[in-house]
Amino acid sequence: MDDLSFIIPAYNEEESIGPLLKNLKTKYPNSKISVIDNNSNDKTAEIALKIGAEVIFEKKQGKAHAMSTGFKHSDSKYVVMLDADNTYDPIDAKKLVEPLKNGEVDLVLGSRLAGTIEKGAISTINIIGNHILSFIASFLYHPVSDVCTGYWAFNEKIIDYIREVGLDCAGFEMEAEMFAKISKCKFKIAEIPISYKTRKDKPKLNSFSDGFKIFKTLLKHKLNSDDIENFNHLHDQNMNTQIQDN
């Protein structure tokens, strides 16, 4: 897919980045693959470069900072975000991008909880927590079964919007912030069931502290009117540009 690119935030993922990138290269030979190395002190960047991926270095620590840098460098019509730990199956990206290409929606989330989870891939406490957080997100914003998923597909409108308004957080609450901001601005969102595998090493997510940050982020943006104002400002700018072009 020439009009599709992948953005992969990575921090010390030398065990998994190789198999993931080789799989992506095989399934999507014409797509751009960008690994955003977030201060790794292992061979993550070296392995990615050797396989042929673009490697961009982001010094500000945190997944949100890495993804913000990835979005700034994106020039594709469709962008897929997935984690570097090889827990998400690249074959599912085709399912996520299809509704975007058909013009049905602007954003597609890959739902692990509606799909197939390999035994032991997600702890019981994390499954319970994710159900609770997804219920809260559904109540506050838009129906969703897996608000914490790291597998997203965006069209250009969403990428432009995120670049314009930016991300306030730094870490794993990034998905909650993006979901809140995008939902409030009435973009069209869909979910598709995906498969999820066990990661090789210890998870970086802290169930309780990160879970609480995600909850606070969902609540914060429900009370924040700036998200709508920023969207309206961006919309007005686009309309003015179109009028001038005509």
N, C-alpha and C positions, 0 to 999 in steps of 0.2 A: 504494500500500500504506500504509494508515493506521498499521499497527503496525510499520513499518520506518523506521529513521533511518540517515543516513550521517554518519560522522565523518571529516573530512578534515584531517589535520595539514598545515600549509603554512608554508613559509619562502621568501620571495622567488620566488613562482611567478606573477607577473603575466602572463607569456606564455601560460601553460597553464590557469590557474584558470577563466578565462571560458568557453572551449569545453567544459571538463569540466562546469561547473555548469549550463550551458545544456542539455547533453545529459542530465544527471541530472534537471533540471526537466521536460524533455520526456517522459522515460521513466517518471518516478516523481513525478507532479504532487502527490500527496497525502502524500509522505514528507518528513520533517524533514531538512534538510541543515545540518550544523554545520561551519563552517571554523574550525579552531583556529590562529589566527595566532601564530606563534612568533618574534616580534620582526622581522618583515619590514620592510625599509626601502624597499620599492617600493610599488606600488599593489594588492598582493594583496587586502588587506582592503577597500579602496574598491571594487574590481571585484566582490568577493563580495557586498558589501552591496547594490550596485546591481542585481545579478541576483536578489536576494531570499533569499540564504542567511543563516542566523544566523552571526555572527562573534563568537568568544570569543577573548580575548587571553590568552596564557600567556607570562609574562616569563622563566621558567626555561628556558634554552635546551636543546633536545634533543627528538627525536621522542617519546621515552617520556614526558616531562613534558607534552607537548602532548596525547598520547592519554590520559594519566591525567586531565587536566582534562576532556577530552571524555567519558570514561566517567562522571565525577562528575555531568555535566549530562545524562546520558542517561536517558530515561524511557520508551523504546520496548521492545516485546517482542523485537524483533530489531534488531541493529545491524550495519552493514557499514562496515568500515574500508578506505579506499583512499587512495593517494597523490594529491597535488595536481598532479602533473606530466602528467596526462592520458595516461599510458602504459597504464592499465587501461581496458577497455571497460565502461561502465556496464551494458550489456545482460547481461553475465555475472553481475551481482548477482542476477538472478532465479534463475539456476542454483544459486548459492551458498545462497540463502535457502530454497529449496524443501525440502531435507532437514531443515532446522530446523523448518519449519512442519509437516512430516509427523511430527515427533517422533522421527526416526531417529537424529539425532546432536545434540550440543550446540555443535559448532564445525565450520565448513567453511573450508578453505583453498583459494584459487585457485592452481592449479599452472601456472606458465608453462612449466616444463620438460616437463610432460606435455601441454602444449597447443601453441599456435601462436605463435612468436616472429618478429616482423618483422625482416628482415635488418638487422643493425647495432644492434638494440635492446639487446642484452646482449653485452659483449665476450667473446671466447673465454676469457680468464683468469677472468672472473666466472662464466661457465658451469661451467668446471672447478671453481672454488672452491665454487660452490653445490652441485655434485654431491658434493664431498667432505664439506662441512658437513652436507648432508642425509643422507649415509651415516652420519656420526657420530651425528646426531640419531636416526636410525632404530635404530641399534645401542643407544644409551643409553636411548631412551624409547619411541618409537612409529613405525611405518613412515611415511615422508614423502618425497616427491620434490622438494619446493621449500620448505625451511624458512625461506628468506629472503624469501618472497613478501610483498608489502605489501597483498594483497587477502584480507581475512578477513571471515567472517560469524559472529556470536555470538548465542546466545540469552541470556535473562535470567540463567540460572544462572551462566553464564560471566562476564557483566558484574558480577554481585554478588560473585563470587569474586575477580575482579581488583581491584574496589574495596576489598574487605576486606583482601587481602594486600598490595596495592600493587605497584609496580614499582621495583626497585632501581637499574636502569641509567638512562642518559640518552639514548643515541643509537640507532644502527641495530642494536644487539644486542637491542633490545626484542622483536622477533619471536621470537628464540631463547629469551629469558627467559619469555615468555608460553607458548611451546610446551612448554618444560620443565616449568613449574609446572602447566599444564593436564593434560599427559600423566601426570605423577606422581600426580595425583588421580583418575585413571581416568575422566575425562570422555570421552564418545564423540566421536571426531574423524574427519572424512572429508576427502578432497581431490577437487576437480573441475577438469578441464583448462580453462584460460582462454586468451585471446589477449593479447599484449603488444606494444605499439607503441614506436617510438623517441621519446625525449623531445627537445624542441626545443633545450634548452641543455645545458651540461656537467653530467654526473651529480655529485651531492654525495657519493656513496659512495666511500671510499678502499678499493680492492680488498684491500690487504694489512693495513693497520692495523685496519680495521673487520672484516675476515675473522678476524683473530686475536682480536679482542674477542668475536666471535660464538662462536668455538671455546671461549674461556675461560668464557663464560657457560654454554654447554651443559655443560661439565665441572663448573663450580661448583655448579650446581643438582642435578646427579646426586649430589653428595656432601653436599648440604644437606638435613637432615631437617626443617627448619622448614616447608617447603612442605606436607608431609603434616600436620604438627601444626596449621598454620593452617587447612587444609581441614577437619580433624576438629573444630576449634573452631567454625568457621562452621557445619558440619553440625549440631553439638550445639545451637547457638543457634537454628537454624531449627526443629529438632525441638521445642525448649522453647517456641518461639513458637506452633507449631502446636497443642501440647498445651494451652497457655493459652487459645488462641482457641476450642478445643473445650470 
